[in-house]
C-alpha cells in the first residue's frame, strides 16, 4: 500500500513538473524559423571589396543601400542543428539589419550567440562585431544608411553589453571613468554618477566587466526592457543598467522611447544566433533584480 501511495505521489509530482514546464514554454514566443517569417531584412551599402554586380558600392556606410527585403548574397540565412534547432547565420559580408515585423514593449529577450571565423572590410582587422538594437524606429537606414534609430546592446568580442545610441536617442547610466588599454572610457558602475549617453562622439558606455566565454563557445545574452529602463545581461550577469530612454526629433525635442522593433546587425563579421525568444513581463526576474 505504501509503495502504491509513493508511486502515485511521484507520478503526480512528475505531471505537475511537466505541466509547469510546458506553461513556462508557452509564455515565450520563439522568433526563428527557416523562412525568417517574423523578420524583415535590410541590406546596406556593399563595400568596394564585395563581389556583387548590379549595385552601387562604397565604404560600407556611405552611398545607396541594397534595400528592404533584398539579400542577394544571403547575408541572413537559417539552418538547423542535428537536434532540429534553428540557427541564424549572419555572414557579415555587407552591413545589414534583421528586424522584427512586430514592435515590442516591456519584454525579456533571450538569445545565444557564437562567433564564426570570417571577417570583411571595412572591419577586417577589428574585433568581431554585431549588435542588437531595441525600440528601433523606422525608417530603415537612419544610421550609416543601414540601421534604424535605436539604443544598441553591443555584441562584440570582449565588449558584449556595451551601450551605443544610434541616430538620435539617449539613455542614462550610472558610470565612472576608468582606463583600459591606455585609454579612458566610461564604464557602467552601480555606484557611479548618473550620466546621459546620447548619439554623438561620446555616446558609448562600456559594460561593467567582460563575462564572455572563449571564441567558439555559445554565450547567453539577455535584454530586458521595462518602461524607460533596460538591462543588458551576459551569461547571467547584469553588465549594464540603463534608464530614461529618449528619442529626439530634427529640432532636438525629446520624447520617451519605450517600444519598437528589435534589429540584429550584420557588421563585417560572421556570427551565429540561436534560441531567440521573447516574452512579455511586468517586473524583473528575481535573479536579475537580486544583482541590482
TORKOL-4160 file (C-alpha; in steps of 0.2 Angstrom, whole numbers, padded with zeros to 4 digits, m for minus):
292
<pt num="1" X="0000" Y="0000" Z="0000"/>
<pt num="2" X="0014" Y="0012" Z="0005"/>
<pt num="3" X="0023" Y="0008" Z="m0011"/>
<pt num="4" X="0007" Y="0012" Z="m0022"/>
<pt num="5" X="0005" Y="0029" Z="m0012"/>
<pt num="6" X="0023" Y="0033" Z="m0015"/>
<pt num="7" X="0021" Y="0029" Z="m0034"/>
<pt num="8" X="0006" Y="0039" Z="m0036"/>
<pt num="9" X="0014" Y="0054" Z="m0026"/>
<pt num="10" X="0029" Y="0053" Z="m0038"/>
<pt num="11" X="0018" Y="0052" Z="m0053"/>
<pt num="12" X="0008" Y="0067" Z="m0048"/>
<pt num="13" X="0024" Y="0077" Z="m0045"/>
<pt num="14" X="0031" Y="0072" Z="m0062"/>
<pt num="15" X="0015" Y="0078" Z="m0070"/>
<pt num="16" X="0015" Y="0094" Z="m0061"/>
<pt num="17" X="0033" Y="0097" Z="m0066"/>
<pt num="18" X="0029" Y="0094" Z="m0084"/>
<pt num="19" X="0014" Y="0105" Z="m0084"/>
<pt num="20" X="0023" Y="0119" Z="m0076"/>
<pt num="21" X="0037" Y="0117" Z="m0088"/>
<pt num="22" X="0025" Y="0117" Z="m0103"/>
<pt num="23" X="0016" Y="0133" Z="m0096"/>
<pt num="24" X="0033" Y="0142" Z="m0095"/>
<pt num="25" X="0037" Y="0137" Z="m0113"/>
<pt num="26" X="0021" Y="0144" Z="m0119"/>
<pt num="27" X="0025" Y="0161" Z="m0111"/>
<pt num="28" X="0039" Y="0163" Z="m0124"/>
<pt num="29" X="0037" Y="0167" Z="m0142"/>
<pt num="30" X="0051" Y="0159" Z="m0152"/>
<pt num="31" X="0057" Y="0170" Z="m0166"/>
<pt num="32" X="0067" Y="0159" Z="m0178"/>
<pt num="33" X="0060" Y="0148" Z="m0192"/>
<pt num="34" X="0068" Y="0143" Z="m0208"/>
<pt num="35" X="0059" Y="0156" Z="m0218"/>
<pt num="36" X="0063" Y="0171" Z="m0206"/>
<pt num="37" X="0044" Y="0174" Z="m0207"/>
<pt num="38" X="0044" Y="0185" Z="m0192"/>
<pt num="39" X="0058" Y="0196" Z="m0199"/>
<pt num="40" X="0062" Y="0209" Z="m0212"/>
<pt num="41" X="0079" Y="0211" Z="m0220"/>
<pt num="42" X="0088" Y="0227" Z="m0224"/>
<pt num="43" X="0104" Y="0227" Z="m0233"/>
<pt num="44" X="0116" Y="0242" Z="m0233"/>
<pt num="45" X="0129" Y="0249" Z="m0244"/>
<pt num="46" X="0141" Y="0235" Z="m0251"/>
<pt num="47" X="0159" Y="0238" Z="m0248"/>
<pt num="48" X="0170" Y="0241" Z="m0264"/>
<pt num="49" X="0178" Y="0224" Z="m0260"/>
<pt num="50" X="0162" Y="0214" Z="m0261"/>
<pt num="51" X="0159" Y="0203" Z="m0276"/>
<pt num="52" X="0142" Y="0209" Z="m0281"/>
<pt num="53" X="0137" Y="0216" Z="m0298"/>
<pt num="54" X="0122" Y="0227" Z="m0301"/>
<pt num="55" X="0123" Y="0238" Z="m0285"/>
<pt num="56" X="0132" Y="0254" Z="m0281"/>
<pt num="57" X="0147" Y="0251" Z="m0269"/>
<pt num="58" X="0156" Y="0262" Z="m0257"/>
<pt num="59" X="0165" Y="0262" Z="m0240"/>
<pt num="60" X="0151" Y="0251" Z="m0232"/>
<pt num="61" X="0142" Y="0266" Z="m0224"/>
<pt num="62" X="0140" Y="0280" Z="m0237"/>
<pt num="63" X="0130" Y="0278" Z="m0253"/>
<pt num="64" X="0115" Y="0269" Z="m0259"/>
<pt num="65" X="0109" Y="0254" Z="m0249"/>
<pt num="66" X="0103" Y="0237" Z="m0257"/>
<pt num="67" X="0087" Y="0240" Z="m0248"/>
<pt num="68" X="0072" Y="0231" Z="m0239"/>
<pt num="69" X="0070" Y="0213" Z="m0241"/>
<pt num="70" X="0084" Y="0211" Z="m0254"/>
<pt num="71" X="0098" Y="0200" Z="m0249"/>
<pt num="72" X="0107" Y="0195" Z="m0265"/>
<pt num="73" X="0122" Y="0187" Z="m0255"/>
<pt num="74" X="0111" Y="0179" Z="m0242"/>
<pt num="75" X="0119" Y="0188" Z="m0228"/>
<pt num="76" X="0105" Y="0182" Z="m0216"/>
<pt num="77" X="0100" Y="0163" Z="m0218"/>
<pt num="78" X="0094" Y="0150" Z="m0206"/>
<pt num="79" X="0100" Y="0132" Z="m0204"/>
<pt num="80" X="0096" Y="0118" Z="m0192"/>
<pt num="81" X="0107" Y="0108" Z="m0180"/>
<pt num="82" X="0106" Y="0089" Z="m0178"/>
<pt num="83" X="0093" Y="0092" Z="m0164"/>
<pt num="84" X="0082" Y="0102" Z="m0176"/>
<pt num="85" X="0086" Y="0119" Z="m0168"/>
<pt num="86" X="0085" Y="0134" Z="m0180"/>
<pt num="87" X="0102" Y="0144" Z="m0181"/>
<pt num="88" X="0103" Y="0161" Z="m0188"/>
<pt num="89" X="0118" Y="0163" Z="m0199"/>
<pt num="90" X="0125" Y="0180" Z="m0202"/>
<pt num="91" X="0139" Y="0181" Z="m0214"/>
<pt num="92" X="0143" Y="0199" Z="m0211"/>
<pt num="93" X="0148" Y="0202" Z="m0229"/>
<pt num="94" X="0138" Y="0218" Z="m0230"/>
<pt num="95" X="0131" Y="0229" Z="m0216"/>
<pt num="96" X="0113" Y="0224" Z="m0214"/>
<pt num="97" X="0099" Y="0223" Z="m0201"/>
<pt num="98" X="0087" Y="0209" Z="m0197"/>
<pt num="99" X="0072" Y="0217" Z="m0189"/>
<pt num="100" X="0056" Y="0210" Z="m0181"/>
<pt num="101" X="0040" Y="0214" Z="m0191"/>
<pt num="102" X="0031" Y="0217" Z="m0174"/>
<pt num="103" X="0035" Y="0230" Z="m0161"/>
<pt num="104" X="0038" Y="0225" Z="m0143"/>
<pt num="105" X="0037" Y="0234" Z="m0126"/>
<pt num="106" X="0040" Y="0228" Z="m0108"/>
<pt num="107" X="0049" Y="0211" Z="m0113"/>
<pt num="108" X="0063" Y="0199" Z="m0109"/>
<pt num="109" X="0073" Y="0194" Z="m0124"/>
<pt num="110" X="0085" Y="0179" Z="m0123"/>
<pt num="111" X="0097" Y="0173" Z="m0137"/>
<pt num="112" X="0113" Y="0163" Z="m0139"/>
<pt num="113" X="0127" Y="0170" Z="m0149"/>
<pt num="114" X="0143" Y="0162" Z="m0156"/>
<pt num="115" X="0157" Y="0169" Z="m0167"/>
<pt num="116" X="0162" Y="0162" Z="m0184"/>
<pt num="117" X="0179" Y="0164" Z="m0192"/>
<pt num="118" X="0176" Y="0176" Z="m0207"/>
<pt num="119" X="0178" Y="0195" Z="m0207"/>
<pt num="120" X="0176" Y="0208" Z="m0220"/>
<pt num="121" X="0180" Y="0226" Z="m0224"/>
<pt num="122" X="0179" Y="0239" Z="m0218"/>
<pt num="123" X="0182" Y="0230" Z="m0201"/>
<pt num="124" X="0194" Y="0216" Z="m0207"/>
<pt num="125" X="0207" Y="0219" Z="m0193"/>
<pt num="126" X="0195" Y="0225" Z="m0180"/>
<pt num="127" X="0186" Y="0215" Z="m0166"/>
<pt num="128" X="0172" Y="0204" Z="m0172"/>
<pt num="129" X="0156" Y="0215" Z="m0171"/>
<pt num="130" X="0137" Y="0214" Z="m0171"/>
<pt num="131" X="0124" Y="0221" Z="m0160"/>
<pt num="132" X="0105" Y="0221" Z="m0155"/>
<pt num="133" X="0095" Y="0237" Z="m0157"/>
<pt num="134" X="0079" Y="0239" Z="m0147"/>
<pt num="135" X="0065" Y="0251" Z="m0148"/>
<pt num="136" X="0070" Y="0253" Z="m0166"/>
<pt num="137" X="0061" Y="0266" Z="m0176"/>
<pt num="138" X="0058" Y="0266" Z="m0194"/>
<pt num="139" X="0063" Y="0271" Z="m0207"/>
<pt num="140" X="0077" Y="0260" Z="m0211"/>
<pt num="141" X="0094" Y="0267" Z="m0215"/>
<pt num="142" X="0095" Y="0281" Z="m0202"/>
<pt num="143" X="0112" Y="0276" Z="m0196"/>
<pt num="144" X="0126" Y="0273" Z="m0209"/>
<pt num="145" X="0112" Y="0270" Z="m0222"/>
<pt num="146" X="0108" Y="0253" Z="m0215"/>
<pt num="147" X="0101" Y="0253" Z="m0197"/>
<pt num="148" X="0086" Y="0261" Z="m0188"/>
<pt num="149" X="0086" Y="0274" Z="m0175"/>
<pt num="150" X="0088" Y="0264" Z="m0158"/>
<pt num="151" X="0098" Y="0261" Z="m0142"/>
<pt num="152" X="0110" Y="0247" Z="m0145"/>
<pt num="153" X="0116" Y="0232" Z="m0135"/>
<pt num="154" X="0133" Y="0229" Z="m0141"/>
<pt num="155" X="0138" Y="0211" Z="m0147"/>
<pt num="156" X="0156" Y="0212" Z="m0149"/>
<pt num="157" X="0171" Y="0202" Z="m0144"/>
<pt num="158" X="0175" Y="0206" Z="m0126"/>
<pt num="159" X="0163" Y="0221" Z="m0126"/>
<pt num="160" X="0146" Y="0212" Z="m0126"/>
<pt num="161" X="0134" Y="0223" Z="m0116"/>
<pt num="162" X="0141" Y="0240" Z="m0121"/>
<pt num="163" X="0128" Y="0254" Z="m0125"/>
<pt num="164" X="0128" Y="0264" Z="m0141"/>
<pt num="165" X="0114" Y="0277" Z="m0145"/>
<pt num="166" X="0111" Y="0277" Z="m0164"/>
<pt num="167" X="0103" Y="0291" Z="m0175"/>
<pt num="168" X="0096" Y="0302" Z="m0161"/>
<pt num="169" X="0092" Y="0293" Z="m0145"/>
<pt num="170" X="0099" Y="0293" Z="m0127"/>
<pt num="171" X="0099" Y="0284" Z="m0111"/>
<pt num="172" X="0106" Y="0287" Z="m0093"/>
<pt num="173" X="0118" Y="0276" Z="m0085"/>
<pt num="174" X="0127" Y="0276" Z="m0068"/>
<pt num="175" X="0145" Y="0277" Z="m0074"/>
<pt num="176" X="0163" Y="0281" Z="m0069"/>
<pt num="177" X="0178" Y="0284" Z="m0080"/>
<pt num="178" X="0192" Y="0271" Z="m0079"/>
<pt num="179" X="0207" Y="0266" Z="m0090"/>
<pt num="180" X="0208" Y="0252" Z="m0102"/>
<pt num="181" X="0222" Y="0248" Z="m0114"/>
<pt num="182" X="0229" Y="0265" Z="m0111"/>
<pt num="183" X="0213" Y="0275" Z="m0114"/>
<pt num="184" X="0199" Y="0282" Z="m0103"/>
<pt num="185" X="0182" Y="0276" Z="m0105"/>
<pt num="186" X="0165" Y="0277" Z="m0096"/>
<pt num="187" X="0160" Y="0261" Z="m0088"/>
<pt num="188" X="0144" Y="0256" Z="m0080"/>
<pt num="189" X="0146" Y="0257" Z="m0061"/>
<pt num="190" X="0131" Y="0255" Z="m0049"/>
<pt num="191" X="0139" Y="0267" Z="m0038"/>
<pt num="192" X="0144" Y="0280" Z="m0051"/>
<pt num="193" X="0136" Y="0296" Z="m0056"/>
<pt num="194" X="0120" Y="0296" Z="m0067"/>
<pt num="195" X="0126" Y="0302" Z="m0084"/>
<pt num="196" X="0117" Y="0304" Z="m0101"/>
<pt num="197" X="0124" Y="0295" Z="m0116"/>
<pt num="198" X="0117" Y="0302" Z="m0132"/>
<pt num="199" X="0121" Y="0300" Z="m0150"/>
<pt num="200" X="0137" Y="0308" Z="m0154"/>
<pt num="201" X="0156" Y="0307" Z="m0152"/>
<pt num="202" X="0155" Y="0302" Z="m0133"/>
<pt num="203" X="0139" Y="0291" Z="m0134"/>
<pt num="204" X="0147" Y="0275" Z="m0129"/>
<pt num="205" X="0146" Y="0267" Z="m0111"/>
<pt num="206" X="0155" Y="0251" Z="m0108"/>
<pt num="207" X="0149" Y="0236" Z="m0099"/>
<pt num="208" X="0155" Y="0234" Z="m0081"/>
<pt num="209" X="0166" Y="0219" Z="m0085"/>
<pt num="210" X="0169" Y="0206" Z="m0098"/>
<pt num="211" X="0159" Y="0190" Z="m0094"/>
<pt num="212" X="0160" Y="0182" Z="m0111"/>
<pt num="213" X="0166" Y="0164" Z="m0115"/>
<pt num="214" X="0181" Y="0160" Z="m0126"/>
<pt num="215" X="0179" Y="0161" Z="m0145"/>
<pt num="216" X="0169" Y="0147" Z="m0152"/>
<pt num="217" X="0158" Y="0145" Z="m0137"/>
<pt num="218" X="0140" Y="0149" Z="m0136"/>
<pt num="219" X="0136" Y="0165" Z="m0125"/>
<pt num="220" X="0119" Y="0168" Z="m0117"/>
<pt num="221" X="0114" Y="0186" Z="m0119"/>
<pt num="222" X="0098" Y="0194" Z="m0112"/>
<pt num="223" X="0089" Y="0210" Z="m0114"/>
<pt num="224" X="0076" Y="0216" Z="m0103"/>
<pt num="225" X="0066" Y="0232" Z="m0106"/>
<pt num="226" X="0053" Y="0238" Z="m0093"/>
<pt num="227" X="0046" Y="0256" Z="m0096"/>
<pt num="228" X="0060" Y="0268" Z="m0100"/>
<pt num="229" X="0073" Y="0256" Z="m0092"/>
<pt num="230" X="0084" Y="0242" Z="m0100"/>
<pt num="231" X="0096" Y="0229" Z="m0093"/>
<pt num="232" X="0110" Y="0221" Z="m0103"/>
<pt num="233" X="0114" Y="0203" Z="m0097"/>
<pt num="234" X="0129" Y="0192" Z="m0102"/>
<pt num="235" X="0129" Y="0174" Z="m0096"/>
<pt num="236" X="0118" Y="0178" Z="m0082"/>
<pt num="237" X="0127" Y="0194" Z="m0076"/>
<pt num="238" X="0120" Y="0211" Z="m0077"/>
<pt num="239" X="0133" Y="0221" Z="m0086"/>
<pt num="240" X="0123" Y="0237" Z="m0089"/>
<pt num="241" X="0108" Y="0245" Z="m0082"/>
<pt num="242" X="0100" Y="0260" Z="m0091"/>
<pt num="243" X="0085" Y="0272" Z="m0088"/>
<pt num="244" X="0076" Y="0287" Z="m0096"/>
<pt num="245" X="0076" Y="0281" Z="m0114"/>
<pt num="246" X="0073" Y="0295" Z="m0125"/>
<pt num="247" X="0072" Y="0299" Z="m0144"/>
<pt num="248" X="0075" Y="0316" Z="m0152"/>
<pt num="249" X="0067" Y="0324" Z="m0167"/>
<pt num="250" X="0076" Y="0335" Z="m0180"/>
<pt num="251" X="0073" Y="0350" Z="m0169"/>
<pt num="252" X="0081" Y="0341" Z="m0154"/>
<pt num="253" X="0064" Y="0339" Z="m0145"/>
<pt num="254" X="0065" Y="0323" Z="m0134"/>
<pt num="255" X="0050" Y="0311" Z="m0131"/>
<pt num="256" X="0050" Y="0294" Z="m0121"/>
<pt num="257" X="0056" Y="0279" Z="m0131"/>
<pt num="258" X="0049" Y="0263" Z="m0123"/>
<pt num="259" X="0044" Y="0252" Z="m0138"/>
<pt num="260" X="0049" Y="0247" Z="m0156"/>
<pt num="261" X="0056" Y="0234" Z="m0166"/>
<pt num="262" X="0071" Y="0223" Z="m0162"/>
<pt num="263" X="0085" Y="0223" Z="m0175"/>
<pt num="264" X="0100" Y="0211" Z="m0176"/>
<pt num="265" X="0115" Y="0218" Z="m0185"/>
<pt num="266" X="0127" Y="0211" Z="m0199"/>
<pt num="267" X="0143" Y="0221" Z="m0196"/>
<pt num="268" X="0158" Y="0213" Z="m0206"/>
<pt num="269" X="0159" Y="0198" Z="m0195"/>
<pt num="270" X="0152" Y="0180" Z="m0196"/>
<pt num="271" X="0141" Y="0176" Z="m0182"/>
<pt num="272" X="0128" Y="0164" Z="m0177"/>
<pt num="273" X="0112" Y="0166" Z="m0166"/>
<pt num="274" X="0100" Y="0153" Z="m0159"/>
<pt num="275" X="0086" Y="0150" Z="m0147"/>
<pt num="276" X="0080" Y="0168" Z="m0150"/>
<pt num="277" X="0064" Y="0170" Z="m0139"/>
<pt num="278" X="0054" Y="0184" Z="m0131"/>
<pt num="279" X="0041" Y="0186" Z="m0118"/>
<pt num="280" X="0030" Y="0200" Z="m0110"/>
<pt num="281" X="0035" Y="0204" Z="m0092"/>
<pt num="282" X="0028" Y="0216" Z="m0079"/>
<pt num="283" X="0043" Y="0215" Z="m0067"/>
<pt num="284" X="0061" Y="0210" Z="m0066"/>
<pt num="285" X="0065" Y="0191" Z="m0064"/>
<pt num="286" X="0071" Y="0188" Z="m0046"/>
<pt num="287" X="0089" Y="0183" Z="m0052"/>
<pt num="288" X="0091" Y="0199" Z="m0061"/>
<pt num="289" X="0083" Y="0210" Z="m0048"/>
<pt num="290" X="0095" Y="0202" Z="m0035"/>
<pt num="291" X="0110" Y="0209" Z="m0044"/>
<pt num="292" X="0104" Y="0227" Z="m0044"/>
